[in-house]
Amino acid sequence: IYFLQIVLKNYYSVSSGNE
């Protein structure tokens, strides 16, 4: 389950950068 971890990390990064 690497894809899920990458997607989650990317999503978190986007959410954090979307401040």
N, C-alpha and C positions, 0 to 999 in steps of 0.2 A: 504493500500500500504506500508507494512513494508518491504517486501522482496526487493522491488526496492530500498528503502532507505539503507538497509543493503548492497545490492550489490553495490550501488553507493559508499557507504562509503568504502567498501572493495576495490573497484576498485581504488578509490582515494588514499587509503593507499598504495596499490601496486605500483601505478604510482609514488607516492612520495618516496617510498622505492627503486624504481628502478633507482635511480639517479646514 
